[in-house]
């Protein structure tokens, strides 16, 4: 008997986020939407992650309007987003009622599937968002951020899956953001979840392609009982991106597995993005082949190029090897957190600081907060000496409570601040945009009426000048593609240090 394997298509979000720095304009996605809608995918991931930030920072596009457009153009397909739990789509924790309001508005504007994760795999940071998705009557997908360490085990991941199901999640996603999931662990983990949680439990598997082994991992996951896998159309795949959708389908031929996806539709989607990709050449990732060093550093592929950029800015490009060796040490000191936004940026940037200035001579505010528990709980114990240093540098005390429990209700304050910004239309959606990006929204709201920008270039035209550096993010809470300015104290003096996070 043939088992039908569902596919989540990533081209409209993670596909171009991973390869084109999230710069693809909506007008370049619209022509493919009909084929995507009719291709037979289980869902189309099209929102969340860095897309919200990129829309208002670079594309002068309202992300809420993007979601409404996708909903209109793809009425037959589940729309899916990536949600950072208590962080929503920003880079800090938000008070519970803000989380509730965001999920409510995302659902009302057309979102169907909420893939909810926490960078530390701290269930406490996922609970509120999952409850909000349930109230909205939408699909809550609880997410396990896959990582490898002396402490992370199949048993531990299965226990997390059980806890996510206890929260009421409708499915479980194994999210491998750095292509670390090798074939045998993929089989073992999916099989163990199915055995412990029941064969009826929906298991989705998300992997990147950077290390070159994960297409085999998808096959082994399918053999173990995975119900759905994530892929991206071939014209925007591989490298730090994902495995090609068409290749996955071809791989299943002659096996006990099949899909519902229409190959003719896939060909039309592929050909469309074949034409689009060259227009974004200046944003293309430099990683085009396989990088197995990631198994040691565990740094997501897209972050490596940003670390290189940080070092070159400091005229220290030859010290990349030192940074890659330092990252695992910093991660161990921090309790072995998975490396995914924002923990990957926090650990990577601190590793650069350690190499350039000496180990923990200077800590970023985010790393100090991570060590002190303000991002949540890690699986391993944090290095107590580094915790003490973080305490001295910040005058903050370590905490073991859920970080959001320390936050006071902030919706009314956020609303008042947003309404004071020129161009804010007064909607809850605009208030949420301001809440997540208070440093960018005041520039976006007044310019919104000018309409979206398309940063793609005609390949036949003369080379475009190098883009100007992005503005520093406010309060050190920066996105993947911008710089961050830190105020750091050294020998009694305050210095401004600007770095580019991954």
N, C-alpha and C positions, 0 to 999 in steps of 0.2 A: 504493500500500500504506500502510495506517495504522500509525503508530508509537505504541505505548502509552507514555505518560508517567507515571512513578510520582510519588506525592505523599507527602511526610512531613508529617503533621499536628502542629502545634505547640501546640495549645490547652492541653495538660496541663503545659507547661513554659514555653517562651518567650512563648507567647501571653499568659498571665496575668502572667508576670514583667515583660514590657514595659509592660503597661497597668495592672496592679493591684498593682505592687510586690511580687509573689510572695506575696501574702497569701491566696490562695484555699485554703480548707480541703479536705482530702481528701474529706470527706463530700459536698461540693458537686461533686466530680468523679466520684465513684463511679456515680451514676445514668446518666452518659453513656458509661461504659466499654463496655457491650455494643454500643451502636451504633458506637462508634469501632472496636471489634474486628472488627465485621462489615461495615464500610463499604468495605474494600478498599484501605486505605492501605498503602504500602510499609513504613512504620514510623510509630510514634507516639512523638514526643519527650516524655518524661515525667519526666526526672530530670537531675541535674547543674545546672550554672550556679549560680544563687543559691538554688535550691530547698532544698538541704541545709541551708544556713545559716538560711533563713527558717523551716524546720520546727522547729529546736531553739531559735531565738531568739524567735520570735513565736507559733508555733502549738502548742508543747508536743507535738510529734509526732515520733516516731522515723522518720527518713528511710529507714532500712533496711526498716522495716515498710511504709512507703509503697511502696517498690519491690516488696516481696513481694506486696502487695495488687494492684498493677497487673499483676504476672505472673499472678496467679490469675484476675483478671477479664478479661484480654485474652490468652488462650492462643493465638490465631491470628495475632497481630500481633507484628512485631519491636518490641521496646522499645529506645528510643534515648536516649543521654545526651550531654551536653556536658562534656568533660573538659579541664581546663587544663594538659595535659601534666604537666610536673614539679611544677606547683602543685597538681595534683589538683583539689579543690574549695575549697582554702584560698587564702591570699594570700601564701604564701612558697614557696620551693622545698623539696621533701622529698627525703630520701635515697632511693636507688634501691630498697632492699628495702621501704620503705613504699609506694612507687609499685606495686611488684609485688603487695604484699598487698592494696592497695585494689582493683586491677583484678580480682584473683582473687576477692575477696569480692563485688564488684559482679556479676561473671559468675555466681557461685554463687547469688546472690539473685535472678537473673532477667534481667540486662541482656544484650542481644544486639548492639547497635551502639554503638560508642564513637567519637564524633566528637572527635578529639584535635587540639587547637590550642595554639599558643604565641603570647602577645601580641606578641612581637617577630618572629614567623616564623622563629625560630631552630630549625633542625632538630634540633640537639643536645638541646633541651629536650622534643622529641617522641619521640625514638628509644626510650627505655626503656618508655614507656607503650605504644607500638605493639607492642613485643616481648612485653610482658605480655599484651596482648589476643590476640596470635597464639597464645601458649602456652595460653590459656584456650579456644581454638577459636572465638572470636567475631569479629565483623566490625570490622576496624580501618579507620576512615575518616580519612585524612590531610587536614588542613585548611589552606587558604591564607586568611589574613586579608587581605581585599582593602582596599587603601587607595590614595590618590592622592598623589603627590609628584613632584618633579623627577627622582627616582631610581627610582621604581617603574615598571616597564614590563611589557608583555605577555610579552616574552622572559624577563624575570626570574621572573615568576609561573609560566611554563611550566617553567623549569628547576627551580623548587621542586616542581612536580608530579612531575617525573621523579625527583627525589630522594626524595620521599615513596613513590613506587612502588618504588624501590630498597630502601626499608625493609621492604617487604612489605605496604603498605596495600592494602586490598581495593577502595577507591574514593577519589575525590578530592572534597572539598567546597570550593567557593568561598564563603567566609563574608563577607558584606557587612553588618557590624553597624551601620552608620550611614547606609544607603541612599545610598551614593556610586556604586554601579555603574550607570552610564548604559547605555542600550540598545546603542549600537554597541560600546563596550568589552565588554559582556556577550557579544555575538556573537563578537567577535574573540578573546576569551580562551578561551571554550569551544571554538571552532573550532581554535585553535592547540594546545590541550591534546590534542584528539582526533587532530590530525595528527601531533603529536610523540610521543604516548604510545600511539597505536593506537585505532581506533574502538571496540574492545571495552572500553576503559577507562571505568568508570562515573564520570560526573561529576554531582554534586549541586550545586544552587545555592540558597543561603540569602540572602535580602535582607529588609531592613525597608522600611517604606512611607513613612517620614517626609518624604522630599523630593518624593513624588508621581510619580516617574518609573519606579519599579521594576516595576510590572506589565508595562510595555512591555519592560523588561529581561528579565523572565522569558520573555516570548514570543520575544524575539530569542535568548536562551540555548537555548530549545527548538529553534528553527530551526537553530541551530548544532550541535545534537546532544546537548544536556543530557539525561540519563536520568531525573533526579528533581528536583523543585523543592519547596521548603518553603512552606507556607501555613498560615493559622490560620482557623478557622471564623469567619464574618462577624460574629457577635455579640461577638467579642473580636478585632478586627482594626483596621488602619489607624492613623493617628497614629504614635507611635513603635513601634507593633507591626508587623504583617505584612500582606501582601495576603490578601484573603479567599479561602478555598478554593473557595467556590461561584463566585466571579467568574472564577477561573482556569479552572474547568471550562467555564463559559459561553463564555469567550474562545476555547477550543479548538474549539467547534462550527463545522463547515464548513471545517475545516482538515485537513491530513493527520495530525493528532494526536488521540489520545483518552486516556482514563484508565480505570481499572478501578473507580473509586469510584462507589458507589451514592448517587444524589441523594436518595432517600427517607431514607436513613440520615443524610445531611448535614442535611436539614431537621429531623430529630428532635434532632440534636446542637445545631443553631442555636437551636431553640426552648428547649432546656434552659438554655443559657448566656444567652439573652435574659432568662430569669427570674432567673438568678444574678447577673448583672452589677450591677444596681441595689443589691444588698446590700453591695457593696464600693465605694460611691460615694466614701467618704472617701479611698480609696487610688487612685482613677482619675487617670491622667496629665492634666496641664493642657493638654498638646499634643493637640488634637483635629483639626487641619487639616493643612496642608502647611507645611513649613519649609525653604525652599531655601537659607537662610543656612548650613546645615550643609555645603554644598559648599565653603564657605570655611573654616569653623572645624573641620570634620570631627568635631565632638563628637556622639556618639550622642545621639539625642533625649532619652532618659531622664536623661542627665547634665546637660542644660541647666537643667532645673528644680532640680536639686540645687545647681548653681552659683549660681542665683538665691537659693536658701535660704542658702547660705554668706554671700553678700554682705549679705542682709537681716539676718542675725545680727550682722554687723559694722556695721549701719546704713549700708550702702554699696550699697543696691539700685540706685542710679542709675549705678553703675560697671560694669554688665554688659557694655556695649559695649566697654569697655577690656579686660575679661577675654577676650571673644571674639576681640579683635584680638591679644591676647598669646598665646593658645593656639598658633597656628601658629608663632610665634617660638620658644616653648619647645620645641615639637616639633622644629623644625629644629635647635636647639641639642643636642637629645637624639639626633640621627641619624635623624630621620623615622620613628619607630616607628608602626605602626598604632595607632589609638586603640580599644582593647578592654580589658576587664578583665584585669589591673589597670592597664595602661599609661594608659588613659583617665583613671582616677581620679588617677594620679600626676601626669600632665601638667596636668590641669585644676586640681588643688589648688595646684600650684606656680605656675600662672598667676595664681590668686587672691592667693597670697602676694606675687608680684612686683608686682601692681597695688597692693596694700595697704601693702607695706613697702619697696618698691624692688626692682629686679631682682636676684634671688639674694642679697639681704641675709640672708635666712633660707631655708634649704632644708629640706624635709621629709626625714626619714631615707630614705624610699622613693625620692625623686627623686635624692638623692645616690647611693644604691645603683644606680639606673638609669644615671646618668652614669658610674659607676665599673665597670660591667660585671657587677654582681651579679644582674641579671635576664637577662643573655644579651647576644647580639650584635645590633646594629642594622645596617640596610643602609647608612646613611650614617655618616660620621665625626662623632663628638661634638665639640662646641665645646671646644677644649683649655683655654681660659680658665675655662670653667664646670667642667670636670673638675678643674682645679687648685683651684678654690674648694671643690668637693665633698670633695676630698682634705684640705684644711685644716680644713673643718668637722667631718669625721668621723674623721680620722687613719687612714682606710682607704686602701690602695693600689689603683690600678686593676688589673683582671684581664682576661685574654682567654681563660681556660679555661672549660669548661662549669661553670656555678656549682655544680651538684650534686656535681661532683668534689671540692669543698672540704668537703663534709659528711661527718661521721663516721657510722657505723651508729647509728641512733637508735631502732630498734624496741623493744628491751628497756627502754630508758629511758622511752619513751613508755608502754609497757605498765605499768611500775611506777607511773608518775605517775597513769595512768588508774585503776588498781586501788585507789589510795589515795583516790579520790573517792567520796563517799557516793552510792550508787545505781548505780554502774557494775556491770554484770552479768558482767564478766570476759570477754566475747566479743571476738573480733578486731574485730567491727563497732563495738562501743563504744570500743575503743582507737582506732580510726580516727576516730571522731567526736570524741574528745578531741584527737587529734593535729591535726586541722584547725581546731578551735575551742576551744582550751584555756581561753579566758576565758568561754565560754558553756556548755560541757558540764557544769561543776560545778554550774550552776544548773538545767540541764535534767535531768540524771540523777535527782536526788532528787524532782523534780516530775513525772517521766514517768508515774508510776502514777495521777496525777489524770486522765490522758486528754487527747486533743487539744482545742485551743481553736478555735472558729470566730469569726473577727473580723468576719464579715458582719453587717450590721444590717438589720432589717426596715424597708423604705423607708417604711412607714406609721407607724412609731413616731416619737417625738420625736427631734430631732437629738441625736446622741451628743456628749458633750464631746470636745474635741480630745485626741488621744492624747498621753500623756506622752512626752517625748523618750526615744529609745532610749539605753541605756547606752553609754558609750564603749568602743570595742574595745580589746583588750589589745595592747600593744606597737605600736600604730599599724597593725596588720594588720586593717583593718575591712572589712565587707561593703558592698555597694552601698547599703543602706538604713539604715546606722547612722552615728553620729558617730565621729570619730577624734580622739584627743588626742595631740598631738606635744609633746615637750620640745625647745624650740629655744633656742639661745644667741644673745643679742644684746647687744653691748657688755659682754661678760663676765658677763652675768646670764642665768640660766635661766628661761624662761617656759613656761607650759603654754598651748598654742593648740589649740582644739577646732574642727574643721571637719566638714562632712558630705560624704563622697565620693559619687560617682555610682555 
